[in-house]
Amino acid sequence: MALATSDHHAARQAFVDDLLDVLPVLPYDLRVAEVHSNLLAATRRAGRPRGAHDLIIAATAAASSRTIVTADPSGFEGLPGIPVATHKRLDSATSGREVYPINDSERRFRWNT
């Protein structure tokens, strides 16, 4: 949000606030760090390194027995023990990444897995 223009700041803040109302914020603790280091080693051994943020997300999901839901599964494909589900966006301007808003005024989404 730090880079949002004044025209978009309020809408972005509202979106983040809505997400935080329904999604927990999980800590990067020792268990996540252990999984993170194992994933980093596995990706390097496989010759397919991943982005640092993708590995942190994957490690957090694995350590908390959660599934990653993403519009771009490419950063998570093939990671050992990491379940991934994709969603679709109604907005065609996102080149095939689609989310179906249930109600724009509520800013809630139906995820397709």
One Martini backbone bead per residue (centre of mass of N, CA, C, O) as a GRO file, in nm:
protein
  113
    1MET     BB    1   0.051   0.067  -0.010
    2ALA     BB    2   0.291   0.264  -0.035
    3LEU     BB    3   0.239   0.283  -0.369
    4ALA     BB    4  -0.024   0.407  -0.356
    5THR     BB    5  -0.239   0.604  -0.466
    6SER     BB    6  -0.472   0.818  -0.355
    7ASP     BB    7  -0.701   0.679  -0.529
    8HIS     BB    8  -0.622   0.366  -0.403
    9HIS     BB    9  -0.577   0.345  -0.096
   10ALA     BB   10  -0.861   0.289   0.025
   11ALA     BB   11  -0.920   0.028  -0.133
   12ARG     BB   12  -0.672  -0.131  -0.036
   13GLN     BB   13  -0.729  -0.113   0.264
   14ALA     BB   14  -1.003  -0.254   0.255
   15PHE     BB   15  -0.899  -0.521   0.143
   16VAL     BB   16  -0.703  -0.588   0.372
   17ASP     BB   17  -0.908  -0.576   0.601
   18ASP     BB   18  -1.086  -0.806   0.492
   19LEU     BB   19  -0.872  -1.026   0.502
   20LEU     BB   20  -0.806  -0.997   0.813
   21ASP     BB   21  -1.098  -1.092   0.899
   22VAL     BB   22  -1.051  -1.408   0.758
   23LEU     BB   23  -0.733  -1.417   0.794
   24PRO     BB   24  -0.464  -1.542   0.922
   25VAL     BB   25  -0.171  -1.459   1.100
   26LEU     BB   26   0.136  -1.611   1.056
   27PRO     BB   27   0.421  -1.712   1.186
   28TYR     BB   28   0.779  -1.693   1.180
   29ASP     BB   29   0.905  -1.975   1.290
   30LEU     BB   30   1.093  -2.245   1.353
   31ARG     BB   31   0.923  -2.440   1.180
   32VAL     BB   32   0.923  -2.267   0.924
   33ALA     BB   33   1.232  -2.251   0.895
   34GLU     BB   34   1.277  -2.553   0.852
   35VAL     BB   35   1.102  -2.585   0.600
   36HIS     BB   36   1.241  -2.369   0.435
   37SER     BB   37   1.521  -2.505   0.422
   38ASN     BB   38   1.419  -2.766   0.283
   39LEU     BB   39   1.304  -2.628   0.029
   40LEU     BB   40   1.560  -2.491  -0.064
   41ALA     BB   41   1.724  -2.749  -0.100
   42ALA     BB   42   1.530  -2.896  -0.297
   43THR     BB   43   1.537  -2.680  -0.527
   44ARG     BB   44   1.844  -2.686  -0.574
   45ARG     BB   45   1.873  -2.989  -0.635
   46ALA     BB   46   1.656  -2.963  -0.880
   47GLY     BB   47   1.717  -2.684  -1.038
   48ARG     BB   48   1.452  -2.504  -0.901
   49PRO     BB   49   1.437  -2.216  -0.812
   50ARG     BB   50   1.286  -1.986  -0.586
   51GLY     BB   51   1.122  -1.756  -0.442
   52ALA     BB   52   1.137  -1.636  -0.131
   53HIS     BB   53   0.831  -1.588  -0.086
   54ASP     BB   54   0.726  -1.861  -0.181
   55LEU     BB   55   0.879  -2.026   0.040
   56ILE     BB   56   0.746  -1.894   0.282
   57ILE     BB   57   0.459  -1.969   0.212
   58ALA     BB   58   0.505  -2.276   0.193
   59ALA     BB   59   0.617  -2.316   0.481
   60THR     BB   60   0.369  -2.211   0.630
   61ALA     BB   61   0.170  -2.414   0.517
   62ALA     BB   62   0.314  -2.676   0.607
   63ALA     BB   63   0.340  -2.607   0.919
   64SER     BB   64  -0.004  -2.564   0.917
   65SER     BB   65  -0.169  -2.747   0.724
   66ARG     BB   66  -0.197  -2.594   0.440
   67THR     BB   67  -0.336  -2.437   0.159
   68ILE     BB   68  -0.261  -2.301  -0.138
   69VAL     BB   69  -0.400  -1.998  -0.276
   70THR     BB   70  -0.376  -1.928  -0.634
   71ALA     BB   71  -0.316  -1.773  -0.953
   72ASP     BB   72   0.007  -1.874  -0.931
   73PRO     BB   73   0.144  -2.196  -0.920
   74SER     BB   74   0.447  -2.199  -1.029
   75GLY     BB   75   0.600  -2.146  -0.744
   76PHE     BB   76   0.473  -2.447  -0.622
   77GLU     BB   77   0.540  -2.653  -0.813
   78GLY     BB   78   0.686  -2.949  -0.682
   79LEU     BB   79   0.658  -2.918  -0.390
   80PRO     BB   80   0.711  -3.083  -0.110
   81GLY     BB   81   0.406  -3.100   0.064
   82ILE     BB   82   0.240  -2.883  -0.131
   83PRO     BB   83  -0.065  -2.766  -0.141
   84VAL     BB   84  -0.253  -2.661  -0.441
   85ALA     BB   85  -0.472  -2.391  -0.534
   86THR     BB   86  -0.680  -2.252  -0.770
   87HIS     BB   87  -0.800  -1.947  -0.909
   88LYS     BB   88  -1.053  -1.731  -1.043
   89ARG     BB   89  -1.100  -1.445  -1.252
   90LEU     BB   90  -1.327  -1.224  -1.388
   91ASP     BB   91  -1.092  -1.062  -1.490
   92SER     BB   92  -0.957  -1.048  -1.814
   93ALA     BB   93  -0.694  -0.861  -1.751
   94THR     BB   94  -0.534  -1.129  -1.609
   95SER     BB   95  -0.456  -1.363  -1.797
   96GLY     BB   96  -0.647  -1.614  -1.664
   97ARG     BB   97  -0.691  -1.482  -1.388
   98GLU     BB   98  -0.963  -1.586  -1.175
   99VAL     BB   99  -1.226  -1.415  -0.996
  100TYR     BB  100  -1.534  -1.460  -0.801
  101PRO     BB  101  -1.741  -1.241  -0.710
  102ILE     BB  102  -2.018  -1.233  -0.511
  103ASN     BB  103  -1.981  -0.928  -0.377
  104ASP     BB  104  -1.852  -0.623  -0.412
  105SER     BB  105  -1.950  -0.489  -0.141
  106GLU     BB  106  -1.811  -0.739   0.031
  107ARG     BB  107  -1.544  -0.863  -0.076
  108ARG     BB  108  -1.604  -1.161  -0.173
  109PHE     BB  109  -1.499  -1.504  -0.239
  110ARG     BB  110  -1.490  -1.763  -0.480
  111TRP     BB  111  -1.327  -2.065  -0.479
  112ASN     BB  112  -1.143  -2.259  -0.708
  113THR     BB  113  -1.012  -2.613  -0.703
   0.00000   0.00000   0.00000
